[in-house]
Amino acid sequence: MSRLVSLISFIAVVLYAVAGLQGQAPVWQSADEAGQGQTPVMPVHQEPHHRQVFQYGPLRIIDLQIPPGDMSWFHTHEWPVFYLTVADSQTRTQILGEEWGARGRGAAPGAAARGGLPPGGPPPAGGAPRAGAPPAAAAGAAAPRAGGPPRFRPRVMSDLSYADRAVTHRIHNNGTSLYRAIGVINETAGGDETITEEAAGFSGKAEMSNRWFRVHRVTLAPGEKAPAHQHKAPVVVLQDSTGKGIASGPMTFEFNEPGQWGFFDAGARHEMTNTGTERLELLEVEVRRR
């Protein structure tokens, strides 16, 4: 009888403990139209639309996808991020506690692109085209095809403002098509900007360079292979065009559409090959750190 009483008492204690743990679990509640009442407010890599697909120490890769008419939850950016926008749509953002602000067509999340836009790249939201930029590049679109509408061209930018001030906002896709961007987050204080391209393992001039990211474009003709090389910092490889290819080293990554990615750690020797029938453009994004 005493054993039965002891067993019942034990079960009661366990059930009480489970109920207590459940009571401590966060209550998930989305914000209302005015932007109030969301719990919890999460870091960007935990927001459901910003799906984290890779993490290596302070480096994260996120795949942001917002269908037309959909809206992200409020999320917080605390670290610089590099974006490759691969699907375009009209969007708007709301900073927590402020009114909705209109955004330019296809503008990447996080308004400022301080020090991040490449020469001839797209302007900040609402801004004029950059001097010397062709109209198509300034709009983030490829040249029109005969008899058809312009084809969206993937474009790159980085937002470094989060290093100075964290931002909590949400994004609404108020357009008619999918908005998608691949983000590379650098959760460090950045690297030494005096290190040259050659010393870092690159050839030629960087397309974008700042304390957190250095970006080089690799363009390969059908069947062409880039020479094997390595870098002093981790590198994320992103596909920036149509076509097919392979990046091979300690691991092998296949590329077959814009936004596909690969990763090679510092010192990992690797090479890239165009295995398709059209020109292939890849970006090597150096995630800089000391």
N, C-alpha and C positions, 0 to 999 in steps of 0.2 A: 504494500500500500504506500509505504514511504517513497519507494522508487517512482511510483506513478505520480505522486504529488510533486516530486522533484522534477520529473520530466515535464509536467504541465507548467511548472514554474519557469523552467528553462525556456520552453516555447513562448511563454508570455513575455519574457524578457527580450527574446530575439525579435518578436513582432513589435514590441514597443520601440526597440532600437531602430528597426527598419522604418517604422512610421516617423520616428524623429528625423532620420536622414532624409526621408522624402519631404518632410516639412521644411528642411533647409535648402532644398533644390530651388534654383531660380525659377521664377514664374515668367514664361515667355509671353510677351505682349507687344504687338506691333504698335507703331505710332499712329495717331489719328491724322486727319488731313492737315491740321495745323502744325503737325510735327511734335505733338506732346504724347507722353505716356509710354514710350517704348522702354521695355526692360527685357534683357539687359542691353546696354550699348557695348558692342564688341569691337575688338581690333579688326582691321580690314581683312586679315586672312581667315577670320572665323565667320565673316558675313556670308550667308549662303550663296549669293550671286558671285562672290569673289572666291571661287573654289581654289584652295591651295593644292597644287599638283606636285610640288617638290619643295623640300627644305634641306639645306645643308648648312648647319650652324646659323650664322646671321644672314644667310641668303635664302630668299623665298621666291618661288615662281607661282603666280596666281593667274587663273583663267577667268576673267570677268565676262559674264554673259548676261545680258538683260533683254528679254524678249520685248517686242513692241507692246506698249501699254503697261508693262510691269515696272516695279519699283524696288530698289534695294532697301534694306534696313539701314538705319543710321549706323555708321561705323567710323572708327578713328584711324587716321593716318599719323604716324609718328616718325617715319623714316623716309628718306628719298626713294623714289620709284621711277623706273624706266618703263615706258609703255610702247608696245607695238600694236596699233589699232588695225584690226583685220576685217571688221564688219562695221558699216557706218549706219547711223540713224540720228535723228534729232533727239537731243537729251537736254535735261535741265537739272540743276542741283539745288539742294537746300542745306545750308549750314545750320546745325542745331541751334535753335533759338532765334533764327533770322527768317526773313521771308524767302520764298522761292526766287531764284535768280535765273534769268534766261541764259542759255548756253548756245554757243555757235554749233553749227551742224557738225556732228562727229567729234566735237572737242573731247579730248581725253579727260578722265576724272581728275579733279584737283586743279583748279583753274591755272595757277601760275606755272610757267615752264621756264623759270629763271635759269639762264645759262644752259638750257637744254636743247633748244631747237637747232637742227643742223642748218647750214647755209642753204638758202633756197627752200627751206621747209615751210610747213603751214604756219600761218600767223596765230597768235593767241586769239581766243574767242572774241569776236567783235572787232578785231584789229584789222588793219589794212595789210595787203600782201607785202611780204618782205621785199626790199629793194633787189631787183634783179631776178626775182623768182618768176618762172613762167606761170601763167594763170592756172594751169592744171595742177602744178605742184603746190601752189598757194592754197588751192581748195582741197588738197589731199586726194585728188582723183587723177586717174590716168587720162590721156588724151582720148577724145571721143572716137569711137569706131564708126566707119562708114555705115550709114543706115541704122545706127543703133545709139542708145544712150551712153554717156560716159561710164567707164568701168572703174569701180573704186580701186584706188591704189593704196595698199598698206602704207602707213606712215608712222614715224617715230617721234617721240618727245619724252622729256623727263621732267618731273616735278621735284625740285629740290627744296621748295619752301617749307616742307614738313620738317626739315632739319632745324629750322628756326622756330616754328610754331606748329604744334599738333593741330589737326583739323578734324572735326567730326561732322560728317554730312551724309546725305543720302542722294541717290541718283534715280531719276525717273526717265524712262525711255518713252517720250511722248511722240515718237516717230512711228513709222509704218514697217520697219524692218529690224532685224536683230542688231543690237550693239554688242560688239565683242572686242576685247583688248587683252593682250598678254602682258602681264606686269612682272618686272623683276625688282624685288625690294632688297635694299642694302641696309641692314641694321647695324652699321658701324659708323665711326666718325669720318670715314673716307680714307683715301690713300695719299701717297706722296705724288703731287702733280709735277714734280721735276723729273720723274722717271720718263725717259724718252720712249717713243713707240718701239724702236729697235730693241731697247733693253727690256721692254715688256713682252717681246716676242711677236710684234706685229711688223708688217711691211707697208710702207705708204703712210699717208696722212689719215688721221682719224676723222670720221664723219661727224662725231660728237665727242666732246671731252669735257669732263668736269671732275670734281674731287671724288665723286662716288662711282661714275661710270665712264668708260671709254669704249666707243663703238667703232668697229671697222666693218666695212662692207666687202664681201667676197663675191665676185661675179664670175660664174663658170659657164662656158659654152658646153653644148651637149658632148658628153664623153670626157670633158676636161677634169683634171684632178689638181687641187691645190697642194703645194708641197707640204710634207709633214712638218709640224712645228709644235711648240709648247709655249706656255705663258707663265709669268711670275705670279699671276693672280687667277682665281677661278673665272671661268668663262662660260656664259650661256650662249648657245648657238640658236638663232631664231630664223625661220624661213620667212623671207620678205617678198616672195613672188610665187607664181605658179611654177610647176615643174616638179621633178623628182630628183632625189639625191640621197647620199649617205655620208654621215660623219662617223668615222671609226677611230677608235683608240682603245683604252681599257674597256670601254663599252661601245656598242654600235647603235646609232640612232638613224632612223629612216625619216626622210622628208618627202611629203607629197601634197602639201597644201599650206598656204600662208598661216603662220601661227604655230606650226610644228616646232618643237624645241629639243635641244640636247644640252648636256652639261659635261664639262671637263674640269677637273680640279687643277690647281696650280701645279705645274711641272708635268702634267699628263700629256704625253706626245699624241697628236691626233692629226688626221687629214680628212679632207672633204672632197667628194666626188659627185659630179653631175651624172646621174644614171638615166636621165630622161632625154627627150628630143627637143627641148626648148631651153632657153637661157635660164639659169637658176641663180637667184640672189639670196645670200645668207648673211646674217649679221652676227658678228662675234662681239658679245657684250661683256666687257671686262668689268667684274664687280670688284672695285678697288678697295683696299684696306691696308693698314700699316702692319 
